[in-house]
Amino acid sequence: MYYTVMVRIRLKVREIAIDRGFNQALLARKADVDFKTVKRLFQNPYRDVNISTLYKLARTLGTSVDELIEAESE
């Protein structure tokens, strides 16, 4: 028997960035990530993102990629 579980991935970039004193522009500059990418992640935490971008953001924020990701089951 197989079960299908739907999971949505929500990125906590905005919350962690704000908690650590980063605005969009500062985070983009320090992480060497395009400002538009950071802006989109702040506006839509369900947006697809490249793993290398997540790594850069996590490193800049002083956290792990795992901490930036929250799985929500539907």
C-alpha positions in Angstrom: 0.0 0.0 0.0 1.3 3.4 -0.9 0.4 6.8 0.5 0.9 10.1 -1.2 1.8 13.0 1.1 1.8 16.5 -0.2 4.4 18.7 1.3 4.9 22.4 0.7 8.3 23.9 1.4 8.3 27.3 3.0 11.5 29.3 3.3 12.1 31.3 6.5 14.7 33.6 4.9 12.7 36.8 5.6 12.1 35.9 9.3 15.6 34.9 10.0 17.1 37.9 8.1 14.9 40.4 10.0 15.7 38.7 13.3 19.4 39.1 12.5 19.2 42.7 11.4 19.3 42.2 7.7 17.2 44.1 5.2 16.8 42.9 1.6 19.6 45.0 0.2 22.1 44.2 2.9 21.4 40.5 2.7 21.7 40.5 -1.1 25.0 42.4 -1.0 26.6 40.3 1.8 25.4 37.0 0.3 26.4 37.9 -3.2 22.9 37.1 -4.4 20.8 39.2 -6.9 18.6 41.7 -5.1 15.6 40.6 -7.1 16.0 37.0 -5.9 16.1 38.2 -2.2 13.1 40.5 -2.8 11.1 37.6 -4.3 12.0 35.3 -1.3 10.9 38.0 1.1 7.6 38.4 -0.7 6.9 34.8 -1.4 8.4 32.2 1.0 7.1 29.3 -1.2 9.2 30.4 -4.3 11.6 27.9 -5.9 15.2 28.7 -5.2 18.5 27.2 -6.3 20.3 25.2 -3.5 23.5 27.2 -4.1 21.5 30.4 -3.4 20.1 28.9 -0.2 23.6 28.0 0.9 24.9 31.5 0.3 22.0 33.0 2.3 22.4 30.5 5.1 26.1 31.2 5.4 25.5 34.9 5.4 22.8 34.6 8.1 25.0 32.3 10.2 22.6 29.4 10.0 22.2 26.1 8.1 20.2 25.5 5.0 18.0 23.2 7.1 17.0 26.1 9.4 15.9 28.1 6.3 13.5 25.4 5.3 10.1 24.5 6.8 8.0 21.7 5.5 4.3 22.1 5.7 2.1 19.0 5.0 -1.1 19.5 3.2 
